[in-house]
């Protein structure tokens, strides 16, 4: 989701949440709920909204994601696959497959 769609979705959710809060408050008007209780409920809803917004802001401030990892293939050193003198045993030749040394060895010709 890009930023424009995310912003639009947040606005829609805020409007729907506001409508739900108004409907909730107005539904108690005809049911013997006093005006004090309605104001209390409105304050509770407002404080809840402020708490949610504060938590979201703190989460965003602490969200320090590392930059994406970019895998870089190491440059080839120009060695082609083949038999090369073994660095550990001068009596052997070791096979290089083009990217790494293998376990295959042959006796070195004198």
N, C-alpha and C positions, 0 to 999 in steps of 0.2 A: 504494500500500500504506500503510495507516495504521500508527500506532505499535504497536498491539496485535498486528497480524499480523506486523509486522517482528520484534518481540520473540519471538513464538512461533517464527518461522522460524529466528532465530538460535539459540534453544535446541535446536531439532531438529538443526541443523547441528553444534552443539557435541557433542551426544550421539552423533550418527553418527560424527563425527571421533574421539571418545574410543573408541567401539567399534572403529573401524578401527585405531587405535593399539594397543589391547589385542590384537586378532586378529593384527596384524603381529608384535608382540612374542612372543605365545604360539606363533606358527607356527614360530619358530626353536628352541623348547625341545627338540623331539625330533630335530632335525637336527644335533646336535653343536655347537650354539652355546653358548659358555660363559656363565655368569651375569654375568661381567664385560662381555661384549659386549651382553647384554640390558640391563644398567644403562646402558651407554654409549648404546645406541639410545634408551632412555627419556629420558636427559638431552638428547640431540640433539633429540628431538621436543619436549621441554619448552622448550628454548631457542628453537627455531623458533617455537613458539606465542607465547612472550613477545615475540619480535621482531615477529611479525605484529600482535599487539595494540598494541605501542608505535607502530608505523607507522600503524595505524588511528587511534589517539588523536591523533597529531600531525597527521594529515590533517584530522580533525574540528576541531581547535583552529584550524587555518589556514583553514578553510572559512568565509570571511566573504562570503557571497553578498549582493549588494546587494538591497534590497527590490524587489519586482516593480514594473515600470514601469506607471503608470496613465495612459492616454491621456485627456486632457481636451479636449473640443471647445471652442474659444474661444467665448465668448458673442457672439451677433450684436449688431451695433451699431445695429440697427433700420433699416438701409438696405435698401430693397427694390430688386429688379432694375430697372434703367432707365438712361436717359441722364443723365449729370451733367457739369458743366464739367470739362474736363481740367486737372489741376493743373500740367502741364508746358507746355501751349500754350493760352493764353486764347482762341484762335480756334477750338478744337475742343471737341466733346462726346465723352466716352468712355463705353462701355457697361460697367455694373457688373452682373454676373450673379447677385448675391445673396451671393456668397462671395468673389469676387475681381474685380479690374479686368481686362478683356479687351483685346485689341489692336484691337478694332473702334472706329472713330472716325467722326464726321460733322462737317461744318463747322457752326460755331455761328451761330445766327441773331442778327442784330444787334438 
